Amino acid sequence: MTAFPSAVQAPADARQVLDRCRALVRPALREAVGRTHPWVGEMAAYSFGWCEVGGAPAAASGGKGVRQALAVLGAEAAGAPGRVAVPGAVAVELVHAFSLLHDDIMDGDEARRRRPTVWKAYGTGPAVLAGDALFALAVETLAVEAAGPQAVRLLSVALQDLVRGQADDLLFATRPWTGPERVRPDEYRTMAEHKTGALLGCAAALGALLGGSPPATVAALDRAGRHLGIAFQMVDDLLGIWGDPVVTGKPVYGDLRERKKTFPVLAALDSPAAGRLCALLESAADPAEAAALIEESGGRSAALAQARRHVTAVERALADVPLEARAAEELRALLDFLVRRDL
């Protein structure tokens, strides 16, 4: 990887960066959730891992907080204090939570982070309502800022792309494995940019905007986040087939058992082994056999190559604009952490 500008301090540790940014943002995030209807607020708090059903305190993991960290680092990269990015960090975290609530309903997922999803715990209608409330709260959080119009515009573009990506992802499940209507790898990359990368890019761009960065820097950080999202998705796809269950919390070959059209599968279906692989995917055969054929057909190496290509694109986007050295180093640490997940 190309080096970012380095500071005199010790190399940044991604976990420490995430912890620091969560500690900065969490009070404001809790305050925002506290402004909603009490029942809706409880569902939101449950989704963040702060409470159990009924409101009793919980110590469940609320996720890594990657998007809020990107917002804080976006401001710090502009030379501004991280606290100015807190409204942006809160907004993207609320939108991310909103998207997960609705995704779990659409996908029928009954568990997230080893506990029942909100719709499973509270019901489908209440979960939709909680998601809608979080979305409205995100817009309100940004609208009251001095840079509110530009910030809301950035969030709106990201949301449009997120919806586009989710629509494509849902439609992919209805398309055949092979033939002229099959899902192409380049379509999947576009879906990943929209569904995963748009909000990552928005987070970093919002931080830069609220930190007073010029438009070129805001745009560069948006691009960097979008490429990061594609790289992240490629790694996620690899872990979904070959990941260690102790690390992922999912059974080995989980994505194959669920017949997901992930990038390694789509790349392998572009090979001469497509017919054999399609037969395996449509049968009750041992998924280990399909995984071996995907690897032999180049699906695993193609996903790794895509991840590396988009990591390079992240670095190129960051190199195009002047960034404060320490914040740039911490962005690099975060990038490494997200795309080299063997944890």
C-alpha positions in Angstrom: 0.0 0.0 0.0 1.1 3.5 -0.7 2.1 5.4 2.4 0.0 8.3 3.7 1.7 11.3 5.2 3.0 10.1 8.6 3.2 11.9 11.9 5.9 11.8 14.5 3.6 9.9 16.9 3.4 6.1 17.2 1.5 4.4 14.3 -2.3 4.7 14.7 -4.2 1.7 16.0 -7.6 1.2 14.4 -9.3 -0.1 17.5 -8.1 2.9 19.5 -9.3 5.2 16.7 -12.8 3.6 16.7 -13.0 3.7 20.5 -11.9 7.4 20.6 -14.5 8.4 18.0 -17.3 6.4 19.6 -16.6 8.1 22.9 -16.8 11.5 21.2 -20.0 10.7 19.4 -22.0 8.5 21.7 -23.3 11.1 24.1 -24.8 13.1 21.2 -26.2 9.9 19.6 -27.9 9.0 22.9 -29.3 12.5 23.3 -30.7 12.4 19.8 -32.4 9.0 20.3 -33.8 10.3 23.6 -35.7 13.0 21.7 -37.9 10.4 20.0 -41.1 8.8 21.4 -40.1 6.6 24.4 -41.2 3.3 22.7 -39.5 4.2 19.5 -36.5 5.3 21.5 -36.4 1.9 23.2 -36.4 0.1 19.9 -33.6 2.3 18.6 -31.6 1.8 21.8 -32.1 -2.0 21.5 -30.8 -1.8 17.9 -27.7 0.0 19.1 -27.2 -2.6 21.8 -27.8 -0.2 24.7 -30.8 -2.1 26.2 -32.8 -5.3 26.2 -36.5 -5.6 25.1 -38.3 -3.7 27.8 -35.6 -1.2 28.4 -33.3 -3.0 30.8 -29.6 -1.9 30.3 -27.5 -4.2 28.1 -23.9 -4.6 27.2 -24.4 -5.9 23.7 -22.1 -4.8 20.9 -23.5 -1.9 18.9 -21.1 -2.4 16.1 -17.7 -0.9 15.3 -18.9 2.6 14.7 -16.9 2.9 11.4 -19.2 5.5 9.8 -19.0 7.8 12.8 -15.2 7.4 12.9 -15.0 8.4 9.2 -17.0 11.5 9.9 -14.7 12.5 12.9 -11.6 11.8 10.9 -13.0 13.7 7.9 -13.1 16.9 10.0 -9.7 16.2 11.6 -8.2 15.7 8.2 -9.3 19.2 7.4 -7.5 20.5 10.5 -10.7 21.0 12.5 -11.4 19.5 15.9 -13.3 16.2 15.7 -16.2 17.6 17.7 -17.4 19.7 14.8 -18.2 16.5 12.9 -20.4 15.1 15.7 -23.7 16.1 14.1 -22.6 14.4 10.8 -21.4 11.3 12.7 -24.8 11.1 14.5 -26.7 11.6 11.3 -24.9 8.8 9.4 -25.1 6.5 12.4 -28.9 7.0 12.6 -29.2 6.4 8.8 -27.1 3.3 9.1 -29.3 2.0 11.9 -32.4 2.9 9.9 -31.1 1.0 6.9 -30.3 -2.1 9.0 -33.8 -2.2 10.6 -35.4 -2.2 7.1 -32.8 -4.5 5.6 -33.5 -7.1 8.2 -37.2 -7.0 7.5 -36.6 -7.2 3.7 -34.1 -10.1 4.0 -36.1 -11.9 6.7 -33.0 -12.0 9.0 -33.9 -13.0 12.5 -30.6 -12.3 14.2 -28.0 -9.5 14.2 -24.9 -9.5 16.4 -26.1 -12.7 18.1 -29.4 -11.3 19.3 -32.9 -11.1 17.7 -33.4 -8.3 15.2 -35.7 -5.5 16.0 -38.6 -6.8 13.9 -38.2 -10.2 15.5 -38.2 -8.7 19.0 -40.8 -6.1 18.6 -42.7 -6.9 15.4 -42.5 -5.8 11.8 -44.7 -2.7 12.0 -42.9 -1.3 15.1 -39.5 -1.9 13.5 -40.5 0.0 10.3 -41.8 2.8 12.5 -38.5 2.9 14.4 -36.5 3.0 11.2 -38.6 5.9 9.9 -38.1 7.8 13.1 -34.3 7.3 12.9 -34.3 8.6 9.3 -36.3 11.7 10.3 -34.0 12.3 13.2 -30.9 12.1 11.0 -32.2 14.8 8.7 -33.2 17.0 11.6 -29.8 16.6 13.2 -28.1 18.0 10.1 -30.6 20.6 9.1 -30.0 22.7 12.2 -26.3 23.1 11.5 -24.8 26.2 9.8 -23.9 24.0 6.8 -27.3 22.3 7.0 -28.4 22.7 3.4 -25.2 21.3 1.9 -25.0 18.6 4.6 -28.6 17.4 3.9 -27.9 17.4 0.2 -24.9 15.1 0.7 -27.0 12.8 2.9 -29.9 12.8 0.3 -27.5 11.7 -2.5 -26.1 8.9 -0.4 -29.7 7.8 0.6 -30.8 7.7 -3.1 -27.8 5.6 -3.9 -28.4 3.4 -0.8 -32.0 2.7 -2.0 -30.8 2.0 -5.5 -28.2 -0.5 -4.2 -30.8 -2.2 -2.0 -33.2 -2.4 -4.9 -30.6 -4.0 -7.1 -29.6 -6.4 -4.3 -33.2 -7.6 -3.9 -33.6 -8.0 -7.7 -30.4 -9.9 -8.0 -31.9 -12.7 -5.9 -34.7 -13.2 -8.6 -32.3 -13.5 -11.5 -30.8 -16.8 -12.8 -27.3 -18.0 -12.1 -26.4 -18.3 -15.8 -27.6 -17.1 -19.2 -28.1 -13.6 -20.6 -30.1 -12.4 -17.6 -27.5 -13.5 -15.0 -25.9 -10.9 -12.7 -22.6 -9.7 -14.0 -19.7 -8.9 -11.7 -19.6 -5.2 -12.8 -23.3 -4.9 -11.8 -22.5 -6.3 -8.4 -19.6 -3.8 -8.0 -22.1 -0.9 -8.7 -24.6 -2.4 -6.2 -21.8 -2.6 -3.6 -20.8 1.0 -4.2 -24.4 2.2 -3.7 -25.5 -0.1 -0.9 -22.3 0.0 1.2 -20.0 2.7 -0.2 -22.4 5.6 -0.5 -22.9 6.0 3.3 -19.2 5.5 4.0 -18.3 8.2 1.5 -21.1 10.4 2.9 -19.7 10.0 6.5 -16.2 11.1 5.5 -17.5 13.9 3.3 -19.9 15.3 6.0 -17.0 15.4 8.4 -14.9 17.3 5.9 -17.8 19.7 5.1 -18.5 20.4 8.8 -14.8 20.9 9.3 -14.7 23.7 6.7 -12.9 21.8 3.9 -13.1 23.1 0.3 -15.4 21.2 -2.2 -12.4 19.3 -3.7 -11.6 17.7 -0.4 -15.2 16.9 0.4 -15.5 15.2 -3.0 -12.2 13.3 -2.6 -13.3 11.9 0.8 -16.6 10.9 -0.7 -14.8 9.0 -3.4 -12.5 7.4 -0.9 -15.4 6.1 1.2 -17.2 4.7 -1.9 -14.1 2.7 -2.9 -13.7 1.6 0.7 -17.3 0.3 0.6 -16.6 -1.9 -2.4 -13.3 -3.2 -0.9 -15.2 -3.9 2.3 -17.9 -5.8 0.5 -15.4 -7.9 -1.4 -13.7 -8.9 1.9 -17.2 -9.6 3.4 -18.0 -11.9 0.5 -14.8 -13.8 1.0 -15.5 -14.2 4.7 -19.1 -15.3 3.9 -17.7 -18.4 2.1 -14.3 -19.1 3.6 -14.3 -17.1 6.9 -13.6 -18.6 10.3 -16.9 -19.0 12.1 -15.3 -18.0 15.4 -14.5 -14.7 13.7 -17.6 -14.1 11.6 -20.2 -15.6 13.9 -21.6 -17.4 10.8 -21.2 -21.0 9.7 -18.5 -21.8 7.2 -19.9 -21.6 3.6 -22.8 -19.6 5.1 -23.3 -17.5 1.9 -23.3 -20.6 -0.3 -25.9 -22.3 1.9 -28.1 -19.2 1.5 -27.5 -19.2 -2.2 -26.3 -15.6 -2.2 -25.0 -14.1 -5.4 -21.7 -12.7 -4.0 -18.7 -11.5 -6.1 -16.6 -14.7 -5.9 -19.6 -16.8 -7.1 -20.4 -14.3 -9.9 -16.8 -14.2 -11.0 -16.6 -18.0 -11.1 -19.8 -18.2 -13.1 -18.0 -16.2 -15.8 -15.5 -19.1 -16.2 -15.8 -22.3 -18.2 -16.9 -24.1 -15.0 -20.2 -22.1 -14.9 -22.4 -25.1 -15.8 -20.9 -27.4 -13.2 -21.0 -24.6 -10.6 -24.6 -23.7 -11.4 -25.6 -27.4 -10.9 -23.9 -27.5 -7.5 -25.5 -24.2 -6.4 -29.0 -25.4 -7.4 -28.6 -28.8 -5.7 -28.4 -30.0 -2.1 -24.7 -30.9 -2.6 -22.1 -30.2 0.1 -21.3 -26.5 -0.2 -17.6 -27.4 0.3 -17.6 -28.8 -3.2 -19.0 -25.5 -4.6 -16.5 -23.5 -2.6 -13.6 -25.6 -4.0 -14.9 -25.1 -7.6 -15.3 -21.3 -7.0 -11.7 -21.1 -5.9 -10.4 -23.3 -8.7 -12.3 -21.1 -11.2 -10.7 -17.9 -9.9 -13.6 -16.5 -7.9 -11.6 -16.1 -4.7 -8.6 -14.5 -6.4 -10.9 -12.2 -8.4 -12.6 -10.9 -5.3 -9.1 -10.4 -3.6 -8.0 -8.5 -6.7 -11.0 -6.3 -6.6 -10.5 -5.5 -3.0 -6.9 -4.5 -3.7 -7.9 -2.4 -6.7 -10.3 -0.4 -4.6 -7.9 0.0 -1.7 -5.5 1.6 -4.2 -8.3 3.8 -5.4 -9.0 4.9 -1.8 -5.3 5.9 -1.4 -5.3 7.7 -4.7 -8.4 9.8 -3.7 -6.7 10.7 -0.4 -3.5 11.6 -2.1 -5.3 14.1 -4.4 -5.9 16.5 -1.6 -3.9 18.0 1.4 -4.9 16.3 4.6 -3.7 16.8 8.2 -1.0 14.1 8.8 -2.2 12.4 11.9 -5.8 12.1 10.7 -4.6 10.7 7.4 -2.6 8.1 9.2 -5.6 7.1 11.3 -7.7 6.9 8.1 -5.0 4.5 6.8 -5.2 2.4 10.0 -9.0 2.2 9.6 -8.7 1.2 6.0 -6.3 -1.6 6.9 -8.6 -2.8 9.7 -11.6 -3.0 7.5 -10.2 -4.7 4.4 -7.8 -7.0 6.2 -10.3 -8.6 8.5 -8.9 -11.8 9.8 -10.2 -11.1 13.3 
